[in-house]
Amino acid sequence: MTRLFVLGGARSGKSRYAQQRAEALAGRHVFIATAEAWDEEMAERIARHRADRDARWETVDAPRDLAAALDAASGTGAVVLVDCLTLWASNLLLADADMEQATAGLAEAIARFEGELILVANETGLGIVPDNALARRFRDAAGRINQAVAAIAGEVMLVVAGLPMRVK
């Protein structure tokens, strides 16, 4: 069973790489989307991502309850791609959710998942310290989520300028 975690910066090619890895696997392909279209630009971005996936993909929207979506998609023959954990973290922070509990719930869902699982996230901790409390909470939450997922994943890849590099 695959447990692949793909990290990278914005526009690094991480989603494309993750999708290519998923499409190389046989099975029932499920894309779990965490994005929400709060404005026209985001709606267009979501539409472009959907257009990049062919008919083999089933799309499940899970902007907040990601653990339940993973549980529902789990099973023999499942090939599940989650894109992305960073947007999921944003959604939870804006909903004032308990981030520690949500991260633990996600880790548990990943551990019990049956099938092939690929998760995507932004690496947010490489820049300067944000100048406001919400941005620092976001960076810290994203970093903790990334650490928890990387600990469970059998393989971790970092994508920089479209080039995948093995981390684990």
C-alpha positions as CSV (number, residue, x, y, z in Angstrom):
1,M,0.0,0.0,0.0
2,T,1.3,3.4,-1.0
3,R,1.4,6.2,1.6
4,L,3.0,9.0,-0.5
5,F,3.3,12.6,0.8
6,V,4.1,15.3,-1.8
7,L,5.3,18.7,-0.6
8,G,6.4,21.8,-2.5
9,G,5.9,25.5,-2.8
10,A,3.2,27.3,-4.7
11,R,3.3,26.4,-8.4
12,S,6.1,23.9,-7.9
13,G,4.5,21.1,-9.8
14,K,3.6,19.1,-6.7
15,S,-0.1,18.5,-7.8
16,R,0.9,17.4,-11.3
17,Y,3.5,15.0,-9.9
18,A,1.1,13.6,-7.4
19,Q,-1.6,13.1,-10.1
20,Q,0.9,11.4,-12.4
21,R,1.9,9.0,-9.6
22,A,-1.7,8.2,-8.9
23,E,-2.6,7.6,-12.5
24,A,0.2,5.1,-12.8
25,L,-1.6,3.0,-10.2
26,A,-4.5,0.6,-11.1
27,G,-7.7,0.9,-9.2
28,R,-10.7,3.2,-8.5
29,H,-9.4,6.7,-8.6
30,V,-10.8,9.2,-6.1
31,F,-9.7,12.9,-5.9
32,I,-10.5,14.4,-2.5
33,A,-10.6,18.2,-3.0
34,T,-10.2,20.5,0.0
35,A,-10.5,23.8,-1.9
36,E,-13.5,26.1,-1.7
37,A,-14.4,28.7,-4.3
38,W,-14.6,31.9,-2.3
39,D,-14.0,34.0,-5.4
40,E,-14.0,33.9,-9.2
41,E,-10.2,33.3,-9.4
42,M,-10.4,30.3,-7.1
43,A,-13.5,28.9,-9.0
44,E,-11.4,29.1,-12.2
45,R,-8.5,27.4,-10.6
46,I,-10.7,24.6,-9.3
47,A,-12.2,24.2,-12.8
48,R,-8.8,24.0,-14.4
49,H,-7.7,21.3,-11.9
50,R,-10.9,19.3,-12.6
51,A,-10.3,19.6,-16.4
52,D,-6.8,18.1,-15.8
53,R,-8.4,14.9,-14.6
54,D,-9.9,12.4,-17.0
55,A,-13.1,10.4,-16.7
56,R,-11.5,7.7,-14.4
57,W,-11.5,10.2,-11.5
58,E,-14.4,10.6,-9.0
59,T,-14.2,13.9,-7.1
60,V,-15.2,14.2,-3.5
61,D,-15.3,17.7,-1.9
62,A,-14.0,17.7,1.7
63,P,-13.1,21.2,2.8
64,R,-13.2,20.3,6.5
65,D,-14.1,16.7,7.3
66,L,-11.1,15.1,5.6
67,A,-10.8,12.1,7.9
68,A,-14.4,11.1,7.1
69,A,-13.8,11.4,3.4
70,L,-10.7,9.2,3.7
71,D,-12.7,6.6,5.6
72,A,-15.4,6.7,3.0
73,A,-12.9,6.3,0.1
74,S,-10.9,3.6,1.8
75,G,-10.9,0.0,0.5
76,T,-9.2,-2.5,-1.6
77,G,-8.5,-1.1,-5.0
78,A,-8.8,2.5,-4.0
79,V,-6.3,5.1,-5.4
80,V,-7.0,8.3,-3.5
81,L,-5.3,11.6,-4.1
82,V,-5.9,14.4,-1.5
83,D,-5.1,17.9,-2.7
84,C,-4.3,19.8,-0.6
85,L,-3.7,19.6,3.2
86,T,-2.7,23.3,3.3
87,L,-6.1,24.5,2.1
88,W,-7.7,22.1,4.5
89,A,-5.7,23.7,7.3
90,S,-6.8,27.2,6.1
91,N,-10.5,26.0,6.1
92,L,-10.2,24.7,9.7
93,L,-8.4,27.8,11.0
94,L,-11.1,30.0,9.5
95,A,-13.7,27.8,11.1
96,D,-11.9,28.1,14.5
97,A,-11.5,24.3,14.7
98,D,-9.3,22.5,17.2
99,M,-6.2,22.0,15.0
100,E,-4.5,19.6,17.3
101,Q,-7.6,17.3,17.3
102,A,-8.1,17.6,13.5
103,T,-4.5,16.7,12.9
104,A,-4.7,13.7,15.2
105,G,-7.9,12.6,13.5
106,L,-6.3,12.9,10.1
107,A,-3.3,10.9,11.2
108,E,-5.6,8.2,12.5
109,A,-7.5,8.1,9.2
110,I,-4.3,7.8,7.2
111,A,-3.1,5.0,9.4
112,R,-6.3,3.0,9.0
113,F,-6.7,3.7,5.2
114,E,-6.8,0.7,3.0
115,G,-5.6,1.3,-0.6
116,E,-3.2,3.6,-2.3
117,L,-3.0,7.1,-0.8
118,I,-1.3,10.2,-2.0
119,L,-1.5,13.5,-0.1
120,V,-0.3,16.9,-1.3
121,A,0.6,20.0,0.8
122,N,2.5,23.2,0.6
123,E,5.8,23.5,2.4
124,T,5.1,26.8,4.2
125,G,7.9,27.0,6.7
126,L,10.8,28.1,4.4
127,G,10.0,31.8,4.3
128,I,10.2,34.6,6.8
129,V,8.2,34.7,10.1
130,P,4.8,36.1,9.2
131,D,4.0,39.5,10.7
132,N,0.5,38.8,12.0
133,A,-0.9,36.3,14.5
134,L,-3.3,34.5,12.1
135,A,-0.5,34.0,9.5
136,R,1.8,32.6,12.2
137,R,-1.0,30.3,13.5
138,F,-1.5,29.1,9.9
139,R,2.2,28.5,9.3
140,D,2.5,26.6,12.6
141,A,-0.6,24.5,11.9
142,A,0.5,23.6,8.4
143,G,3.9,22.6,9.7
144,R,2.5,20.4,12.4
145,I,0.2,18.7,9.9
146,N,3.1,18.2,7.5
147,Q,5.2,16.6,10.3
148,A,2.4,14.3,11.3
149,V,1.7,13.1,7.8
150,A,5.4,12.7,6.9
151,A,5.9,10.5,10.0
152,I,3.2,8.1,8.7
153,A,4.0,8.2,5.0
154,G,6.2,5.5,3.6
155,E,7.5,8.0,1.0
156,V,7.9,11.7,1.1
157,M,8.8,13.8,-2.0
158,L,9.6,17.5,-2.2
159,V,8.9,19.1,-5.6
160,V,10.9,22.1,-6.5
161,A,10.6,23.8,-10.0
162,G,8.9,20.7,-11.3
163,L,11.7,18.4,-10.1
164,P,10.8,15.7,-7.5
165,M,13.3,15.0,-4.8
166,R,13.1,12.1,-2.4
167,V,13.0,13.1,1.2
168,K,12.0,9.8,2.7
